[in-house]
Amino acid sequence: MINLLLMLQNSHELRGKKVRPFKKEDLGFRWPDMPPADITPRTSPKIRLNALRYGPERTSEYPWERDMRLRRRGHPRPFEVHARDKDLRDNLYVMGVNLFLDRTLQEHHTDRFMLNKTRSDHVDENKEEPEPDLIVRRGQPFIIGLSLNETFNRGKHDLQLSFSTGSDRPDPADGTWVLLDVKDEFDKHKKVHGWRMYVIRSSNKSMVLEVTTPPTCTIGEWVLSIFSTTLGIYVPAKRELRYEHPGDIAVLFNPWNPADQVYIDRVVCPEAGVRGHTDPIDEYGLNDCGIIFLGRADKVLAKPWNFGQFDEDILKISLHLLRKAFNFEVSSQLSDPVLVCRGLTKVINNIDGTGVMTGKYRGTFADGIRPTAWIGSPRILKMYNMQNGIPVKYGQPWVFSAVFTTVCRALGLPCRSVTNFVSAHDPDRNLSIDKGYTIDPFNGVQKVVDTHALWDFHVWNEVWMKRPDLPEKPDNLSGWQVLDPTPQEPSGHIYVCGPSSVTAVRKGLCDLPYDTAFIFAELNAGRTIWQRRPGVNWIKIKEDSNIAGKLIITKYPDGHPYTGGDTASIKYDLTLLYKFPTGSEESEIVMRNALRSVKVQRLSEKAELAKQDIVMDIVSDRAEMVGSDVYFTIKLTNISRQNDEVTIGDLVITVTSHVYTGGDTTPLKKIVYNNLLLKYRQVLSYQLRVSPADYDLNLKPLLLFEVEATANVKETGTIVIATLDYSLTLPTVGIQTQSHCKMNEPTDVHLTLRNPFHDTWLTFCVVSIEGNLFGTPPPITQPNLKPRDRWHITIPLTARKAGTGTIFVSFECKEIPGIHGVTKLQVYE
C-alpha cells in the first residue's frame, strides 16, 4: 500500500487530461439564465440531470448508441450543458482520473482484452491518445485515483461518484445506478446497494479510492461520473459540476470469486482433477483457441476454431448482444447467469429475426458464406457489427455453438462447446424416431414414414453456474448446464433452449427447467423401423433403443490451444456425465422415470419384434481420401430355422450423399439384384464400388455418404433393412512458417494444397486466414485448381500481441467444402 501511495504521489497519470473550457459552438444558441442548483434527494434517479459537464471528450460511442445503430435506428445524443471557465472558478472539480489499468486489468484477469488497440487509428493527431477502457470482474476491488484542483475537505466540499448503466434513467432499485458519497466512505465496511467504496488516501489535491462491486452486480458497460461542488459559497446562478470519465467501465462475471454464481469450485468441478490440468477456468474462460468436433462417432473430425474472445471489439459486441437478449431493457436481470445464458441462445442465430447469424442447411450458399468456410468467431461478430446488425449468412449448429462460446467467455461465463454424436430431434418427446417401409408390387421396397430426424451429430454448449432456482436436494443440480444456441423448437413461445442441468439430464428429471425433456430425448431416443403389411397393419422389424447419444465429447481441458495433430489425445469424453452405462439398471430406471414425467409411452414397447429370416450387414474396409475409390461389402446370411432355403425378391443397394441433419440427399449409385436364393446358414457377399466420377460433383459438407440395402423375403413377406454411414477423409492445408516471430513485424506464412481429384477441377476457391494474435485479414479469391495440381500462396501476417499464437486457415471450394489447416507460432515482444 505504501508503494501504491508513493506511485500516486509521483504519477504523471494522476494529473489527467486538461479540462476543456466551454465553447459557444457547443450549444449553438444563447446561454440561458441558469436555475439554482438541483436539490433533488440523492436517492432519486433524476439526480444531477442539471449538472454542468466538463472534462475530456468521450473516446467512443455510448453503449446505447451502439445498440440503436445495430438496430438500424437513429438515437440522438441527450442534451448536455457544458461548464464554462467561470463555473469552475472557486469550485472543487476533477483535473483527471487514474484507473491504474495495468495493475487492475492484471488482477481481474482482463489484461488480454484488446478494446482500444485500434482506436488510435481514428484519433486526431493533435489530441491525446485515449486510454483503454477499464474491464473489471464483479465482487473484486479496483483502485481509482482522482486529481483535484484543491485538497478535498469534508466540511467544505461535496464529492460523489456515480456508476450507472443503461440508456434510460437508471434506478438504484433496479441495480443500474449507485451513488457513493465520499464523505461517508471513510468507513471501510459501509455498503450502498451492495457497492463499497473506501478512501485509502486524501491529501495534496489527490485522492485514492478503492471501489468494490457486489458479486451480484449487473453485467454491462457502466458510466463513471463524478459530481462536485464547494459548500458555503453564495453564487446566485451556481450549478453542480459533473465530470464524466471518457471511457466505459465494463463489469463482467467473475468465475474466480467464490461469491459469484459462476465460480468454478475446484473441489466440485470434475475437470479440476484431469491429468495435466489444475484450473478449469484456464480452459473455459481464458483459452481463445480450440476445436469443435464434427463428423461421426466412429470417425471424429476436429474443426480448429479461433474463439477470439479477447479480440478487439468482441467484448463490446458481446455486451450489445447481452442487452439485445433482454430487448435492450437494462435491469438487474442482467446479473443472473441463468437468465443471461437463456437469453443469449435467442440472439446467436436468426430463427426469429433477431440474431447474429442466419442458419441454412441445404441448397446454395451463393449469397453468403458456406458454414464450413468459417474458422473463427471474430470475423462473424465483426461482420455483424459492420453490417449494422444485419444477420451474417450462413451458419449451422457448430458455428452457432462456437460463437456462443466466444460471447460467454468474453462476458466471464465459463463455457465450452460439446458435441453429441447421433442426436435425435424429437419434438413430441416420446423418445422414439420412427421409420416405415412397405412392399410395392411394382417398385419393391418403399419408404413411407420418416418422422423427426436423427442427426449424425449436434453441437451445443455447457456453462458452469450455480442453480439457486432448482432444488438443492436430493441432487446437486448446479455445475455444468446445457444451453443450445440452435433452438429446434419454441420454448415458452420463443426460440431458446436451456439452461438444463447435466445432472438433471442424466437422471431423467425431465420436469425441471429449462427444456430438460427435449435435451434428454436428444440423447436417449431410440429408432424403430416398421413395416406396413396388408391386413396386419404395422409390424416392428428392427429396433435400436440406444442409437442416440453414442458419444458426447469436448476438447480436453488442458488450457492450451489446439495446434493440429492426433485428435484422440485431445478428446474429453463426457458420455457418462450425461448417461448411465447402456443396459445398466440405473439406465432402465432413468428411462422409465423420464417417460413417466413427460406422460408418454413409446409404441414400440407394446409391439413385438417380427422374426427375421436373414441378417444383412454393410461394411467398409477403410476410410479413403476424397478423390479415391470407395468399396462397400454387403453380406446376407440365412438364419431361418424353418426353411432350408429363402428367396429374396429384390436386393436394392443405394448410395446417397447427404447432409448430417439427415436431409438434402443426392443419389450417387444404385444396384438391384433379383431373385436370390439362400440356403440355411449360407452367406452371400456383394461388393459395391463408388468412384470419384460417381460423387465428385455431388459432395455435401463433411463428405457424408449413406449406404442403404433393402431386401424382401418372398416366403414371409418380411422386409430386411441395413444402413451404413460413411465419410471421406478431407485433405488439409499445409502451413509453413517460422517457429517464432516478433510482435508488430510481418512474417510470411506459406500455404500449400494438392487437388486430390484426377479428373475434376477445384473451382470458386477462396482462402481465409486468421489467428488469435493476428486478427482477421479479408478472404482471398484464388484461381481454379487443375486436377492433381499443387496450389501455393504466401501471405504476410503481423502479430499484434505476444504469446503463443495459433494460425487457422480455411480453403473453400465448390467441390470439396471444409478444407482447413492449423499451426502454432510463438510471438515475442
Residue pairs with C-beta under 8 A, 6 or more apart in sequence:
1 200
4 143
4 200
4 208
5 200
5 201
5 208
8 14
8 98
8 145
8 201
8 206
8 208
9 204
9 206
11 98
11 145
13 96
13 98
13 145
14 96
14 98
14 145
14 147
14 206
15 95
15 96
15 147
16 94
16 95
16 96
16 97
16 98
16 147
17 55
17 56
17 96
17 128
17 246
18 56
19 54
19 55
19 88
19 93
19 95
20 54
20 55
20 56
20 57
20 82
21 84
21 85
22 54
22 82
22 83
22 84
22 85
22 87
23 82
26 82
27 81
27 82
33 237
34 237
34 239
35 50
35 237
35 239
36 236
36 237
36 238
36 239
37 50
37 229
37 238
37 239
37 240
38 47
38 48
38 49
38 50
38 51
38 239
38 240
40 46
40 47
41 47
42 160
42 179
42 181
43 172
45 169
45 170
45 171
45 172
45 177
46 169
47 179
48 162
48 225
48 227
48 240
48 242
50 81
50 239
50 240
51 227
51 239
51 240
51 241
51 242
52 81
52 82
52 83
52 84
52 87
52 239
52 240
52 241
52 242
53 80
53 81
53 82
53 83
53 242
53 243
53 244
54 82
54 83
54 87
54 88
54 93
54 241
54 242
54 243
55 94
55 243
55 244
55 245
55 246
56 128
56 246
57 246
58 244
58 246
58 247
59 116
59 119
59 130
59 131
59 246
59 247
60 119
60 130
60 133
60 247
60 248
61 69
62 77
62 167
62 223
63 165
63 167
63 220
63 221
63 248
63 316
63 319
63 320
63 323
64 75
64 166
64 167
64 328
65 75
65 77
66 316
66 320
67 75
67 167
67 320
67 323
67 324
67 328
68 74
68 75
69 75
69 388
69 389
70 320
70 324
70 384
70 385
70 388
70 389
71 328
71 389
72 388
72 389
72 390
75 167
83 93
83 241
87 239
87 241
88 149
88 241
90 230
90 233
90 235
91 228
91 229
91 230
91 233
91 238
91 241
92 148
92 149
92 150
92 152
92 157
92 158
92 159
92 228
92 229
92 230
92 241
93 148
93 149
93 228
93 241
93 243
94 146
94 147
94 148
94 226
94 228
94 243
95 147
95 148
95 149
95 205
96 146
96 147
97 144
97 145
97 146
97 147
97 224
97 226
97 243
97 245
98 144
98 145
98 146
98 147
99 131
99 134
99 142
99 143
99 144
99 145
99 249
100 142
100 143
100 144
100 145
101 131
101 132
101 134
102 111
103 143
104 134
104 136
104 142
104 143
105 111
105 113
105 134
105 135
107 140
107 142
108 135
108 136
108 137
108 140
108 142
108 254
109 137
109 256
109 285
109 286
110 135
110 136
110 137
110 252
112 286
112 288
112 310
112 801
113 132
113 135
113 310
113 315
114 310
114 311
114 312
114 800
114 801
115 132
115 133
115 135
115 250
115 312
115 313
115 315
115 316
116 130
116 131
116 132
116 133
116 247
116 312
117 132
117 312
117 800
118 312
119 130
120 129
120 130
123 129
123 130
130 246
130 247
131 246
131 247
132 247
133 247
133 248
133 249
133 250
134 142
134 247
134 248
134 249
134 250
135 249
135 250
135 252
135 315
136 142
136 213
136 249
136 250
136 251
136 252
137 251
137 252
137 253
137 254
137 256
137 257
137 260
137 412
138 213
138 214
138 215
138 216
138 217
138 219
138 251
138 252
138 253
138 254
138 257
138 260
139 212
139 213
139 214
139 215
139 217
139 254
139 257
139 259
139 260
140 212
140 213
140 254
140 256
140 257
141 196
141 210
141 211
141 212
142 210
142 211
142 212
143 200
143 208
143 209
143 210
143 211
144 161
144 208
144 209
144 210
144 211
144 224
145 206
145 207
145 208
145 209
146 206
146 207
146 208
146 209
146 226
147 205
147 206
148 205
148 206
148 207
149 205
150 205
151 202
151 203
151 204
151 205
152 159
152 182
152 202
152 207
154 183
155 231
156 230
156 231
156 232
157 228
157 229
157 230
157 231
158 183
158 227
158 228
158 229
158 230
158 231
159 181
159 182
159 183
159 226
159 227
159 228
160 179
160 180
160 181
160 182
160 226
160 227
160 228
161 179
161 180
161 182
161 197
161 209
161 211
161 224
161 225
161 226
162 177
162 178
162 179
162 180
162 223
162 224
162 225
162 226
162 227
163 177
163 178
163 180
163 195
163 222
163 223
163 224
163 249
164 170
164 176
164 177
164 178
164 222
164 223
164 225
165 176
165 177
165 218
165 220
165 221
165 222
165 223
165 330
166 176
166 220
166 330
166 331
167 328
167 330
168 330
170 176
170 177
171 177
172 178
172 179
172 193
174 331
174 332
175 193
175 216
175 217
175 218
175 331
175 332
175 335
176 218
176 330
176 331
176 332
178 192
178 193
178 195
179 192
180 192
180 195
180 197
180 211
182 197
182 199
182 207
182 209
184 190
185 197
185 198
185 199
185 209
186 198
186 199
187 198
188 196
188 198
189 196
190 196
191 214
193 214
194 213
194 214
194 216
194 217
195 211
195 212
195 213
195 214
195 217
196 211
196 212
197 209
197 210
197 211
197 212
198 209
198 210
199 207
199 208
199 209
200 208
200 209
200 210
201 207
201 208
202 208
213 251
215 254
215 257
215 259
215 260
215 261
216 261
216 332
216 335
217 251
217 335
218 251
218 330
218 331
218 332
218 334
218 335
219 251
219 252
219 253
219 319
219 322
219 334
219 335
219 340
219 411
219 412
220 250
220 251
220 319
220 322
220 323
220 330
220 334
221 248
221 249
221 250
221 251
221 316
221 319
222 248
222 249
222 250
222 251
223 244
223 245
223 248
223 249
224 244
224 245
224 249
225 242
225 243
225 244
225 245
226 242
226 243
226 244
226 245
227 240
227 241
227 242
227 243
228 240
228 241
228 243
229 238
229 240
229 241
250 315
250 319
252 410
252 411
252 412
253 260
253 261
253 262
253 337
253 411
253 412
253 413
254 260
254 262
254 263
254 412
255 262
255 263
255 264
255 281
255 284
255 285
255 412
255 413
255 414
255 464
256 263
256 281
257 263
258 265
261 336
261 337
261 465
261 466
261 468
262 337
262 412
262 413
262 414
262 463
262 464
262 465
262 466
263 466
264 272
264 280
264 281
264 284
264 414
264 464
266 272
266 278
266 279
266 280
268 476
268 478
268 479
269 280
269 464
269 479
270 577
271 277
271 280
271 283
271 284
271 557
271 572
272 278
272 279
272 280
274 556
274 557
274 558
274 572
276 558
277 283
277 557
277 558
277 559
279 559
280 414
280 464
280 557
281 414
282 557
282 559
283 416
283 555
283 557
283 558
283 559
284 409
284 414
284 415
284 416
284 464
284 557
285 409
285 412
285 414
285 415
286 409
286 559
287 307
287 559
287 560
287 561
288 306
288 307
288 308
288 309
288 310
288 311
288 409
288 561
288 772
289 304
289 305
289 306
289 307
289 561
289 562
289 772
289 806
289 808
290 304
290 305
290 307
290 405
290 417
290 555
290 561
290 562
291 302
291 303
291 304
291 305
291 555
291 562
291 567
291 570
292 302
292 303
292 305
292 398
292 401
292 402
292 417
292 419
292 459
293 300
293 301
293 302
293 303
293 419
293 457
293 459
293 553
293 554
293 555
293 567
293 571
294 300
294 301
294 302
294 303
294 398
294 419
294 457
294 459
294 660
294 702
295 301
295 421
295 456
295 457
295 702
295 727
296 421
296 456
296 457
296 704
296 725
296 727
297 421
297 422
297 457
297 550
297 551
299 623
299 727
300 421
300 551
300 553
300 567
300 571
301 567
301 702
301 727
301 730
302 562
302 567
302 570
303 375
303 398
303 818
303 820
304 375
304 562
304 564
304 806
304 808
304 820
304 821
304 822
305 375
305 376
305 377
305 402
305 808
306 375
306 376
306 377
306 378
306 770
306 771
306 772
306 806
306 808
307 376
307 377
307 402
307 405
307 406
307 409
307 772
308 314
308 376
308 377
308 378
308 406
308 770
308 772
309 315
309 318
309 377
309 406
309 407
309 409
309 410
310 410
310 772
311 378
311 772
311 775
311 776
312 775
313 381
313 382
313 385
314 377
314 378
314 381
314 382
314 406
314 410
315 410
315 411
317 381
317 382
317 384
317 385
318 381
318 406
318 407
318 410
318 411
319 411
321 344
321 347
321 348
321 356
321 407
322 334
322 340
322 343
322 344
322 407
322 411
323 330
323 334
324 347
324 354
325 340
325 343
325 344
325 346
325 347
326 333
326 334
326 343
333 339
333 340
334 340
337 413
337 463
337 465
338 465
338 467
338 469
338 481
338 499
340 411
340 413
341 408
341 413
341 463
341 465
341 481
341 483
341 498
341 499
342 483
342 496
342 498
342 499
342 514
343 496
344 404
344 407
344 408
344 483
344 485
345 404
345 483
345 484
345 485
345 487
345 495
345 496
345 497
345 498
346 352
346 354
346 355
346 487
346 494
346 495
346 496
347 354
347 355
347 356
348 355
348 356
348 357
348 400
348 403
348 404
348 407
348 485
349 355
349 356
349 357
349 358
349 359
349 395
349 400
349 485
349 486
349 487
349 495
350 356
350 357
350 358
350 359
350 391
351 359
351 487
351 495
352 494
352 495
355 391
356 380
356 381
356 384
356 391
356 392
356 403
357 380
357 384
357 391
357 392
357 393
357 394
357 395
357 399
357 400
357 403
358 368
358 391
358 392
358 393
358 394
358 395
359 394
359 395
359 396
359 400
359 486
360 368
360 371
360 393
360 394
360 395
360 396
361 396
361 659
361 661
361 663
361 664
362 659
362 663
362 664
363 664
365 371
365 393
365 394
367 393
368 392
368 393
368 394
369 392
369 393
369 394
370 394
370 701
370 812
370 817
371 394
371 395
371 396
371 398
371 399
371 701
372 701
372 702
372 810
372 812
372 817
372 818
373 766
373 768
373 810
373 812
373 817
373 818
374 380
374 395
374 399
374 402
374 810
375 768
375 770
375 808
375 809
375 810
375 820
376 402
376 770
376 776
376 808
377 402
377 403
377 405
377 406
378 406
378 770
378 775
378 776
379 768
379 770
379 776
380 392
380 395
380 399
380 403
381 403
381 406
381 407
382 776
383 392
384 390
384 391
384 392
395 403
396 486
397 458
397 459
397 460
397 485
397 486
398 417
398 419
398 459
400 459
400 485
400 486
401 417
401 418
401 459
401 460
401 461
401 485
401 486
402 417
403 485
404 415
404 417
404 461
404 483
404 485
405 415
405 416
405 417
405 461
408 414
408 415
408 461
408 463
409 415
413 463
413 464
413 465
414 463
414 464
415 461
415 462
415 463
415 464
416 461
416 462
416 554
416 555
416 557
417 459
417 460
417 461
417 554
417 555
418 459
418 460
418 461
418 462
418 482
418 552
418 553
418 554
418 574
419 457
419 458
419 459
419 552
419 553
419 554
420 457
420 458
420 459
420 460
420 522
420 523
420 548
420 549
420 551
420 552
421 456
421 457
421 549
421 550
421 551
421 552
421 553
422 454
422 455
422 456
422 457
422 547
422 548
422 549
422 550
422 551
423 454
423 455
423 457
423 458
423 522
423 523
423 548
423 549
424 433
424 452
424 453
424 454
424 455
424 521
424 522
424 523
424 524
424 525
424 547
424 548
425 452
425 453
425 454
425 455
425 488
425 522
426 432
426 433
426 452
426 518
426 521
426 522
426 525
427 452
427 488
427 489
427 518
428 452
428 600
429 510
429 517
429 518
429 521
429 598
429 600
430 598
430 600
430 601
430 602
430 603
431 520
431 521
431 524
431 525
431 526
431 591
431 594
431 595
431 600
431 602
432 525
432 526
432 527
432 528
432 602
432 603
432 604
433 451
433 452
433 453
433 454
433 525
433 526
433 527
433 528
433 547
433 548
434 449
434 450
434 451
434 452
434 527
434 528
434 529
434 530
434 604
435 447
435 449
435 450
435 451
435 527
435 528
435 529
435 530
436 447
436 448
436 449
436 450
436 529
436 530
436 531
436 532
436 538
437 445
437 446
437 447
437 448
437 529
437 530
437 531
437 532
437 541
437 710
437 719
437 721
438 445
438 446
438 448
438 531
438 532
438 533
438 719
439 445
439 446
439 712
439 717
439 719
440 446
444 649
444 650
444 652
444 710
444 712
445 650
445 652
445 710
445 711
445 712
445 719
448 532
449 530
453 661
453 662
453 663
454 525
454 527
454 547
454 548
454 662
455 660
455 661
455 662
456 660
456 661
456 662
456 702
456 704
456 725
457 660
458 486
458 522
459 486
460 482
460 483
460 484
460 485
460 486
460 497
460 498
461 482
461 483
461 484
461 485
462 480
462 481
462 482
462 483
462 502
462 554
463 480
463 481
463 483
463 499
464 479
464 480
464 481
465 478
465 481
465 499
466 478
467 477
467 478
467 481
467 499
467 501
469 513
470 477
470 478
470 501
470 504
470 512
470 513
471 477
475 503
475 504
475 507
475 509
476 503
477 501
477 503
477 504
477 509
477 512
478 501
479 501
479 502
479 503
480 501
480 502
480 577
481 498
481 499
481 500
481 501
481 502
482 498
482 499
482 500
482 501
482 502
482 505
482 519
483 497
483 498
483 499
483 500
484 497
484 498
484 515
484 519
485 497
486 497
487 495
487 496
487 497
488 497
488 518
489 495
489 518
491 497
491 514
491 515
491 518
496 514
496 515
497 514
497 515
497 518
497 519
498 514
498 515
498 519
499 514
500 512
500 513
500 514
500 515
500 516
500 519
501 509
501 512
501 516
502 577
502 578
504 510
504 512
504 516
505 516
505 519
505 520
505 523
505 578
506 577
506 578
506 579
506 580
506 590
507 590
507 593
508 520
508 590
508 591
508 593
508 594
508 597
509 516
509 593
509 597
510 516
510 517
510 520
510 594
510 597
510 598
511 517
511 597
511 598
517 594
517 597
517 598
520 594
521 548
522 548
522 549
523 548
523 549
523 552
523 578
523 579
524 548
524 549
524 579
524 591
524 594
525 547
525 548
526 543
526 544
526 545
526 546
526 547
526 548
526 602
526 604
527 543
527 544
527 547
527 548
528 540
528 542
528 543
528 602
528 603
528 604
529 540
529 541
529 542
529 543
529 721
530 538
530 539
530 540
530 541
531 538
531 539
531 541
531 610
531 718
531 719
532 538
533 539
533 717
538 607
539 607
539 610
540 604
540 607
540 608
540 609
540 610
541 609
541 610
541 612
541 718
541 719
541 720
541 721
542 609
542 721
543 604
543 609
546 582
549 575
549 578
549 579
550 575
551 573
551 575
552 573
552 574
552 575
552 577
552 578
552 579
553 571
553 572
553 573
553 574
553 575
554 572
554 574
555 562
555 570
555 571
555 572
556 569
556 570
556 571
556 572
557 572
560 804
561 772
561 804
561 806
561 824
562 570
562 806
562 822
563 806
563 822
563 823
563 824
564 821
564 822
564 823
564 824
579 587
580 586
580 587
580 590
581 587
595 601
595 602
610 718
611 716
611 718
612 639
612 718
612 720
613 638
613 639
613 640
613 643
613 646
613 713
613 715
613 716
613 718
614 636
614 637
614 638
614 639
614 640
614 646
614 648
614 678
614 711
614 713
614 720
615 636
615 637
615 639
615 720
616 634
616 635
616 636
616 637
616 709
616 711
616 720
616 721
616 722
617 634
617 635
617 722
618 632
618 633
618 634
618 635
618 707
618 709
618 722
618 723
618 724
619 632
619 633
619 635
619 724
620 630
620 631
620 632
620 633
620 707
620 724
620 726
621 631
621 633
623 727
623 728
623 729
624 630
624 728
624 729
625 728
625 729
625 731
625 756
626 692
626 699
626 703
626 728
626 729
626 730
626 731
626 756
626 757
626 816
627 692
627 696
627 755
627 756
627 757
627 758
627 760
628 692
628 728
628 756
629 689
629 690
629 691
629 692
630 689
630 690
630 705
630 726
630 728
631 687
631 688
631 689
631 690
632 653
632 655
632 687
632 688
632 690
632 707
632 724
632 726
633 685
633 686
633 687
633 688
634 651
634 653
634 685
634 686
634 687
634 688
634 709
634 722
635 683
635 684
635 685
636 648
636 651
636 676
636 678
636 683
636 684
636 685
636 711
637 678
637 681
637 682
637 683
638 645
638 646
638 678
638 679
638 680
638 681
638 682
639 681
640 646
640 680
641 680
643 680
643 715
644 679
644 680
645 677
645 678
645 679
645 680
646 677
646 678
646 713
646 714
646 715
646 716
647 675
647 676
647 677
647 678
647 713
647 714
647 715
648 673
648 675
648 676
648 677
648 678
648 711
648 712
648 713
648 714
649 674
649 675
649 711
649 712
649 713
649 714
650 672
650 673
650 674
650 710
650 711
650 712
651 672
651 673
651 674
651 676
651 686
651 709
651 710
651 711
652 670
652 671
652 672
652 709
652 710
652 711
653 670
653 671
653 672
653 673
653 686
653 688
653 707
653 708
653 709
654 667
654 669
654 670
654 707
654 708
654 709
655 667
655 668
655 669
655 670
655 688
655 690
655 694
655 705
655 706
655 707
656 665
656 666
656 667
656 668
656 705
656 706
656 708
657 665
657 666
657 668
657 695
657 698
657 699
657 700
657 704
657 705
658 664
658 665
658 666
658 700
658 704
658 705
658 706
659 700
659 701
659 702
659 704
660 701
660 702
660 704
664 700
665 706
666 698
666 700
668 690
668 694
668 695
668 698
668 705
669 688
669 690
669 694
671 686
671 688
673 686
676 684
678 684
688 707
690 705
692 757
692 758
692 759
692 760
693 759
695 705
696 757
696 759
696 760
696 815
697 760
697 815
699 728
699 815
699 816
699 817
700 817
701 817
701 818
702 727
702 817
702 818
703 727
703 728
703 729
703 730
703 816
703 818
704 725
704 726
704 727
705 725
705 726
705 727
705 728
706 723
706 724
706 725
706 726
707 723
707 724
707 726
708 721
708 722
708 723
708 724
709 721
709 722
709 723
710 719
710 720
710 721
711 719
711 720
712 718
712 719
712 720
713 720
730 816
730 818
730 819
730 820
731 753
731 754
731 756
731 816
731 819
732 819
732 820
732 821
733 751
733 752
733 753
733 809
733 810
733 811
733 819
733 820
733 821
734 751
734 752
734 753
734 821
735 749
735 750
735 751
735 807
735 809
735 821
735 822
735 823
736 749
736 750
736 752
737 747
737 748
737 749
737 750
737 807
737 823
737 825
738 747
738 825
739 825
739 826
740 825
740 826
740 827
740 828
741 747
741 799
741 825
741 826
741 827
741 828
742 799
742 827
742 828
742 829
743 799
743 800
743 801
743 802
743 827
743 828
743 829
744 798
744 799
744 800
745 798
745 799
746 796
746 797
746 798
747 796
747 797
747 798
747 799
747 825
748 794
748 795
748 796
749 769
749 794
749 795
749 796
749 797
749 807
750 792
750 793
750 794
751 767
751 769
751 791
751 792
751 793
751 794
751 795
751 809
751 811
751 821
752 790
752 791
752 792
753 785
753 790
753 791
753 792
753 811
753 819
754 788
754 789
754 790
754 791
755 761
755 762
755 785
755 786
755 787
755 788
755 789
755 790
755 791
756 788
756 816
757 787
757 788
757 815
758 787
758 788
759 787
760 787
760 815
761 784
761 785
761 786
761 787
761 815
762 784
762 785
762 813
762 814
762 815
762 816
763 784
763 813
763 814
763 815
764 784
764 813
764 814
765 781
765 782
765 783
765 784
765 785
765 791
765 811
765 812
765 813
766 779
766 780
766 781
766 782
766 811
766 812
766 813
767 779
767 780
767 782
767 793
767 795
767 809
767 810
767 811
767 812
768 779
768 780
768 809
768 810
768 812
769 777
769 795
769 797
769 807
769 808
769 809
769 810
770 776
770 777
770 807
770 808
771 797
771 805
771 806
771 807
771 808
771 825
772 805
772 806
773 799
773 800
773 801
773 802
773 803
773 805
773 806
773 825
773 827
774 797
774 798
774 799
774 800
774 805
774 807
775 800
777 795
777 797
780 793
780 795
782 791
782 793
785 791
785 813
797 807
799 805
799 825
799 827
801 827
802 827
802 828
802 829
803 826
803 827
804 824
804 825
804 826
804 827
805 824
805 825
805 826
805 827
806 822
806 823
806 824
806 825
807 822
807 823
807 824
807 825
808 820
808 821
808 822
809 820
809 821
809 822
810 819
810 820
811 819
811 820
811 821
812 818
812 819
813 819
